[in-house]
């Protein structure tokens, strides 16, 4: 942070923890409450009449920097930066400076991470003149707003596949168009992944060239599995099975009935089921159908140490059967939609890179 003077946080504010509210005392509405996970509810009174920076000081999100709005309650799970000297520091600039810097160096404890006042007081932040802080904060706010708009547009594109499905085939849950119902296994080949070896994470199974997709990879994808966290070795491949790109992966344990289409050949364990339709259009149709019934399928899973469903449940699940030509038309519309999504994601990645560069220059006094 060359060219910008650094000051101790304790010289411009006083970090303080306020009483924590039991969840049983939260109200349906009222004043927003900020704690370990940002806003966590509402309460009948507030601790802060003006906007205040709140830094999570306990738990997994320790170190997260939020701005609590005026007339809000900041609990003891967050450190409120009280008594900010507004003649020296702009609140929005300071929040961005703290996010950019990070406060991981003042987090203590491993089992229960925490931030205490003493180390936080010694954190140093860049502090140019007040007009310069406001100028920088305005530039970063504008750039961040543009990123938010792009992400909102992407979220709308993500919902469009479901909207197109309902337009063409009706609501699949209530089957508003009265389509005939068939078992899922009548629409294509359905089978579990293979992972014969125990333990599944034996070192000699892993680390080779063969993609190994697991339930988390499916649950966290955007409908298409483009990345993976693990790979199989030759030994791993021999005790498993390689599925072709275009296979629909369906989770049956942990995150139940989450789906994603492979964009590469891959292995997966028996906690994932593979579905291959007679053509790609059917696979796309089934993928989007699953997004409507996922909650219903998951809620039907028997309670145990880890919820799961078996292959028989999936094979017998009733699916509205639409004409093949309509499925193909649907797949073509999704292809156009996916091109728009890819373009939007590329634009977001470019904006994120530019924003990171902008922040770096801002807090070095080069903006």
C-alpha positions as CSV (number, residue, x, y, z in Angstrom):
1,X,0.0,0.0,0.0
2,X,2.7,2.4,-1.0
3,X,1.9,6.1,-1.4
4,X,-0.9,5.9,1.1
5,X,-0.4,6.6,4.9
6,X,-1.3,3.7,7.2
7,X,-3.2,4.2,10.5
8,X,-4.1,1.9,13.4
9,X,-7.8,0.9,13.4
10,X,-7.8,1.8,17.1
11,X,-6.8,5.4,16.2
12,X,-10.1,6.0,14.2
13,X,-12.7,3.8,16.0
14,X,-13.4,1.6,19.0
15,X,-14.2,-2.1,18.3
16,X,-16.9,-3.3,20.7
17,X,-19.1,-6.4,21.3
18,X,-22.7,-5.7,22.3
19,X,-24.9,-8.3,24.1
20,X,-26.0,-11.3,22.1
21,X,-29.7,-11.9,21.7
22,X,-31.1,-15.4,22.2
23,X,-32.8,-16.6,19.0
24,X,-35.9,-17.2,21.1
25,X,-36.2,-13.4,21.5
26,X,-36.0,-12.6,17.8
27,X,-39.1,-10.9,16.3
28,X,-40.9,-11.4,13.0
29,X,-40.1,-7.8,12.0
30,X,-38.5,-4.8,13.6
31,X,-34.8,-3.7,13.5
32,X,-32.3,-5.9,11.6
33,X,-29.9,-7.9,13.7
34,X,-26.4,-8.5,12.5
35,X,-24.3,-11.4,13.9
36,X,-21.9,-14.1,12.7
37,X,-23.6,-14.6,9.3
38,X,-24.5,-11.0,8.4
39,X,-28.2,-10.3,9.0
40,X,-29.7,-13.1,11.1
41,X,-33.1,-11.7,12.1
42,X,-35.0,-8.9,13.6
43,X,-35.3,-7.4,17.2
44,X,-37.5,-4.9,19.0
45,X,-34.6,-2.4,19.6
46,X,-31.3,-1.4,18.0
47,X,-27.8,-0.7,19.2
48,X,-26.7,1.6,16.4
49,X,-28.6,4.6,15.1
50,X,-26.2,5.1,12.1
51,X,-24.5,2.8,9.6
52,X,-21.8,0.8,11.3
53,X,-19.1,-1.7,10.2
54,X,-19.6,-5.1,11.8
55,X,-16.8,-7.7,11.6
56,X,-17.7,-11.3,12.4
57,X,-15.6,-12.3,15.4
58,X,-16.7,-15.9,16.0
59,X,-17.1,-19.1,14.0
60,X,-16.6,-20.2,10.5
61,X,-17.3,-16.8,9.0
62,X,-14.9,-15.0,11.3
63,X,-13.4,-12.0,9.7
64,X,-16.3,-11.2,7.4
65,X,-16.8,-7.5,7.0
66,X,-20.4,-6.2,6.8
67,X,-22.0,-2.7,6.9
68,X,-25.0,-2.8,9.2
69,X,-27.6,-0.2,8.2
70,X,-28.8,2.6,10.4
71,X,-31.1,1.5,13.3
72,X,-29.8,-2.0,13.5
73,X,-28.7,-4.4,16.3
74,X,-25.1,-5.8,16.2
75,X,-24.8,-8.8,18.4
76,X,-21.7,-10.1,20.3
77,X,-20.9,-12.5,17.5
78,X,-19.7,-9.5,15.5
79,X,-17.3,-6.7,16.5
80,X,-18.9,-3.3,15.9
81,X,-16.5,-0.5,14.9
82,X,-18.1,2.1,17.2
83,X,-17.2,5.8,17.5
84,X,-15.8,6.0,14.0
85,X,-14.0,9.4,13.6
86,X,-15.9,10.6,10.6
87,X,-13.6,13.6,10.3
88,X,-10.8,11.3,9.3
89,X,-12.4,8.1,7.9
90,X,-15.2,7.4,5.4
91,X,-17.2,4.4,6.6
92,X,-17.6,2.9,3.1
93,X,-14.0,3.4,2.2
94,X,-12.9,1.8,5.5
95,X,-15.2,-1.3,4.9
96,X,-13.7,-1.8,1.4
97,X,-10.1,-1.3,2.7
98,X,-10.7,-3.9,5.4
99,X,-12.2,-6.4,3.0
100,X,-9.3,-5.9,0.6
101,X,-6.7,-6.2,3.4
102,X,-8.5,-9.1,5.2
103,X,-8.1,-9.7,9.0
104,X,-7.1,-13.3,9.0
105,X,-3.9,-12.3,10.8
106,X,-5.8,-11.3,13.9
107,X,-8.0,-14.4,14.1
108,X,-7.0,-16.8,16.9
109,X,-8.2,-20.3,17.9
110,X,-8.5,-23.2,15.5
111,X,-11.5,-25.2,16.9
112,X,-13.4,-22.0,17.5
113,X,-11.9,-19.1,15.5
114,X,-12.4,-15.7,17.1
115,X,-11.3,-12.0,16.9
116,X,-10.7,-10.0,20.1
117,X,-10.4,-6.3,20.5
118,X,-6.7,-6.0,21.3
119,X,-5.3,-7.4,18.0
120,X,-8.0,-5.7,16.0
121,X,-7.0,-2.3,17.4
122,X,-3.5,-2.8,15.9
123,X,-4.7,-3.6,12.4
124,X,-3.4,-1.0,10.0
125,X,-5.4,0.4,7.1
126,X,-4.6,2.9,4.3
127,X,-6.1,6.3,5.0
128,X,-5.7,9.0,2.4
129,X,-7.4,12.3,2.7
130,X,-11.2,12.2,3.4
131,X,-12.1,13.6,-0.1
132,X,-9.8,11.0,-1.7
133,X,-11.5,8.2,0.4
134,X,-14.9,9.3,-0.8
135,X,-13.8,9.5,-4.4
136,X,-12.3,6.0,-4.2
137,X,-15.3,4.6,-2.4
138,X,-17.6,6.0,-5.1
139,X,-15.6,4.5,-7.9
140,X,-15.5,1.1,-6.2
141,X,-19.2,1.2,-5.4
142,X,-20.0,2.0,-9.0
143,X,-17.9,-0.8,-10.3
144,X,-19.3,-3.2,-7.7
145,X,-22.9,-2.2,-8.7
146,X,-22.1,-3.1,-12.3
147,X,-20.9,-6.6,-11.2
148,X,-24.1,-7.0,-9.2
149,X,-26.2,-6.2,-12.2
150,X,-24.4,-8.8,-14.3
151,X,-24.9,-11.4,-11.6
152,X,-28.6,-10.6,-11.4
153,X,-28.9,-11.0,-15.1
154,X,-27.2,-14.4,-14.9
155,X,-29.5,-15.5,-12.1
156,X,-32.5,-14.6,-14.4
157,X,-30.9,-16.7,-17.2
158,X,-30.6,-19.6,-14.7
159,X,-34.4,-19.4,-14.1
160,X,-35.3,-19.2,-17.7
161,X,-34.8,-22.9,-18.4
162,X,-37.5,-23.7,-15.8
163,X,-39.8,-21.0,-17.3
164,X,-39.4,-22.4,-20.8
165,X,-40.1,-25.9,-19.4
166,X,-43.4,-24.8,-17.9
167,X,-44.3,-22.9,-21.0
168,X,-43.8,-26.0,-23.2
169,X,-44.8,-28.9,-20.9
170,X,-46.8,-27.3,-18.1
171,X,-46.1,-27.6,-14.4
172,X,-44.4,-31.0,-14.0
173,X,-45.4,-31.4,-10.4
174,X,-49.2,-31.0,-11.0
175,X,-48.9,-32.1,-14.6
176,X,-51.1,-29.2,-15.8
177,X,-51.0,-30.4,-19.4
178,X,-52.2,-33.9,-18.6
179,X,-49.2,-35.6,-20.1
180,X,-49.0,-39.4,-19.7
181,X,-46.8,-40.5,-16.8
182,X,-44.1,-43.1,-17.2
183,X,-41.4,-44.5,-15.0
184,X,-38.1,-42.7,-15.2
185,X,-36.3,-45.9,-16.3
186,X,-38.6,-45.9,-19.4
187,X,-37.0,-42.7,-20.6
188,X,-33.5,-44.0,-20.7
189,X,-30.8,-46.1,-19.1
190,X,-30.4,-45.6,-15.3
191,X,-27.6,-47.1,-13.2
192,X,-25.5,-46.4,-10.2
193,X,-21.9,-45.4,-10.3
194,X,-19.2,-47.9,-9.4
195,X,-16.8,-47.7,-6.5
196,X,-16.0,-51.3,-5.4
197,X,-12.9,-50.7,-3.3
198,X,-13.1,-49.9,0.4
199,X,-12.0,-47.5,1.7
200,X,-13.1,-45.4,-1.2
201,X,-10.3,-42.8,-0.6
202,X,-7.4,-45.3,-0.5
203,X,-4.3,-43.4,-1.8
204,X,-3.6,-45.9,-4.6
205,X,-7.0,-45.2,-6.1
206,X,-6.5,-41.5,-6.5
207,X,-4.2,-39.0,-8.2
208,X,-4.3,-40.3,-11.8
209,X,-5.6,-38.8,-15.1
210,X,-9.2,-39.9,-14.9
211,X,-11.8,-37.5,-13.6
212,X,-13.6,-38.7,-10.5
213,X,-16.9,-36.8,-9.9
214,X,-18.4,-36.9,-6.5
215,X,-21.7,-35.8,-4.9
216,X,-20.3,-32.3,-4.1
217,X,-19.3,-31.7,-7.7
218,X,-22.9,-32.5,-8.8
219,X,-24.6,-30.5,-6.0
220,X,-22.5,-27.4,-6.7
221,X,-22.7,-27.3,-10.5
222,X,-25.0,-25.1,-12.5
223,X,-26.7,-27.9,-14.4
224,X,-23.5,-28.9,-16.2
225,X,-20.6,-30.5,-14.5
226,X,-17.5,-28.6,-15.8
227,X,-15.0,-29.2,-13.0
228,X,-14.0,-32.0,-10.6
229,X,-11.9,-32.1,-7.4
230,X,-10.5,-35.6,-7.6
231,X,-9.1,-38.0,-10.1
232,X,-8.6,-41.8,-10.3
233,X,-5.4,-43.6,-11.0
234,X,-5.3,-46.7,-13.2
235,X,-6.1,-48.8,-10.1
236,X,-9.0,-46.5,-9.3
237,X,-10.4,-46.8,-12.9
238,X,-10.2,-50.6,-12.8
239,X,-12.5,-50.8,-9.8
240,X,-14.9,-48.2,-11.2
241,X,-16.6,-47.3,-14.5
242,X,-16.1,-44.5,-17.0
243,X,-19.3,-42.7,-18.0
244,X,-19.4,-40.7,-21.3
245,X,-19.9,-36.9,-21.5
246,X,-23.6,-36.2,-21.8
247,X,-24.5,-38.5,-18.9
248,X,-26.9,-36.9,-16.4
249,X,-25.5,-37.4,-12.9
250,X,-28.1,-37.7,-10.1
251,X,-27.1,-37.8,-6.4
252,X,-28.8,-40.3,-4.1
253,X,-26.9,-39.6,-0.8
254,X,-26.1,-36.4,1.2
255,X,-27.4,-33.9,-1.4
256,X,-30.3,-35.9,-2.8
257,X,-31.6,-35.6,-6.3
258,X,-29.2,-32.9,-7.3
259,X,-28.4,-33.2,-11.0
260,X,-25.8,-32.1,-13.6
261,X,-24.8,-33.3,-17.1
262,X,-21.2,-34.4,-17.6
263,X,-19.2,-32.2,-20.0
264,X,-16.3,-34.8,-20.0
265,X,-15.9,-38.5,-19.6
266,X,-15.7,-39.4,-15.9
267,X,-16.1,-42.0,-13.1
268,X,-18.4,-41.5,-10.2
269,X,-19.2,-43.5,-7.0
270,X,-22.3,-45.5,-6.1
271,X,-23.7,-42.4,-4.3
272,X,-24.4,-41.0,-7.8
273,X,-26.7,-42.5,-10.4
274,X,-26.1,-42.0,-14.2
275,X,-28.9,-41.4,-16.6
276,X,-28.4,-41.7,-20.4
277,X,-31.4,-40.8,-22.6
278,X,-31.9,-42.1,-26.2
279,X,-30.8,-38.7,-27.4
280,X,-29.3,-35.6,-25.7
281,X,-32.7,-33.8,-25.8
282,X,-34.3,-36.4,-23.4
283,X,-31.4,-36.0,-21.0
284,X,-31.9,-32.2,-21.0
285,X,-35.6,-32.7,-20.5
286,X,-35.0,-35.0,-17.5
287,X,-32.3,-32.6,-16.1
288,X,-34.7,-29.7,-15.9
289,X,-37.6,-31.9,-14.7
290,X,-35.5,-32.9,-11.7
291,X,-35.1,-29.3,-10.6
292,X,-38.9,-29.2,-10.0
293,X,-39.1,-32.4,-8.0
294,X,-35.8,-32.4,-6.1
295,X,-37.3,-31.2,-2.9
296,X,-40.1,-33.8,-3.1
297,X,-37.6,-36.6,-3.7
298,X,-35.3,-35.5,-0.9
299,X,-38.2,-35.2,1.6
300,X,-39.2,-38.8,0.8
301,X,-35.8,-40.1,1.7
302,X,-35.9,-42.2,5.0
303,X,-34.3,-40.5,8.0
304,X,-31.0,-42.0,9.0
305,X,-27.5,-40.9,10.0
306,X,-27.3,-39.8,6.4
307,X,-30.4,-39.4,4.2
308,X,-30.3,-41.4,1.0
309,X,-32.5,-43.0,-1.6
310,X,-32.1,-46.2,-3.6
311,X,-32.0,-46.8,-7.3
312,X,-35.4,-48.5,-7.2
313,X,-37.1,-45.3,-6.0
314,X,-35.6,-43.4,-8.9
315,X,-36.4,-46.0,-11.5
316,X,-40.1,-46.0,-10.5
317,X,-40.5,-42.3,-10.2
318,X,-43.3,-41.0,-12.5
319,X,-42.3,-38.5,-15.2
320,X,-44.6,-36.7,-17.5
321,X,-43.9,-38.0,-21.0
322,X,-43.7,-35.2,-23.6
323,X,-43.5,-35.8,-27.4
324,X,-39.9,-36.4,-28.6
325,X,-40.1,-33.5,-31.1
326,X,-41.0,-31.1,-28.3
327,X,-38.1,-32.4,-26.2
328,X,-35.8,-31.6,-29.1
329,X,-37.3,-28.1,-29.6
330,X,-36.8,-27.6,-25.8
331,X,-33.1,-28.7,-26.1
332,X,-32.5,-26.2,-28.9
333,X,-33.9,-23.4,-26.9
334,X,-31.7,-24.4,-24.0
335,X,-28.7,-24.4,-26.3
336,X,-29.3,-20.7,-27.1
337,X,-29.8,-20.0,-23.4
338,X,-26.6,-21.7,-22.5
339,X,-24.7,-19.6,-25.1
340,X,-26.1,-16.5,-23.4
341,X,-25.1,-17.8,-20.0
342,X,-21.6,-18.6,-21.2
343,X,-21.3,-15.0,-22.5
344,X,-22.6,-13.6,-19.3
345,X,-20.2,-15.7,-17.2
346,X,-17.3,-14.5,-19.3
347,X,-18.3,-10.9,-18.8
348,X,-18.6,-11.4,-15.0
349,X,-15.1,-13.0,-14.9
350,X,-13.7,-10.0,-16.9
351,X,-15.4,-7.6,-14.5
352,X,-14.1,-9.5,-11.4
353,X,-10.6,-9.3,-12.8
354,X,-10.9,-5.6,-13.5
355,X,-12.4,-4.9,-10.1
356,X,-9.5,-6.8,-8.4
357,X,-7.1,-4.6,-10.3
358,X,-9.0,-1.5,-9.5
359,X,-8.9,-2.3,-5.7
360,X,-5.2,-3.0,-5.8
361,X,-4.5,0.4,-7.5
362,X,-7.0,2.2,-5.2
363,X,-5.4,1.1,-1.9
364,X,-1.9,1.7,-3.3
365,X,-2.7,5.3,-4.1
366,X,-2.6,4.8,-7.8
367,X,-6.2,5.3,-8.8
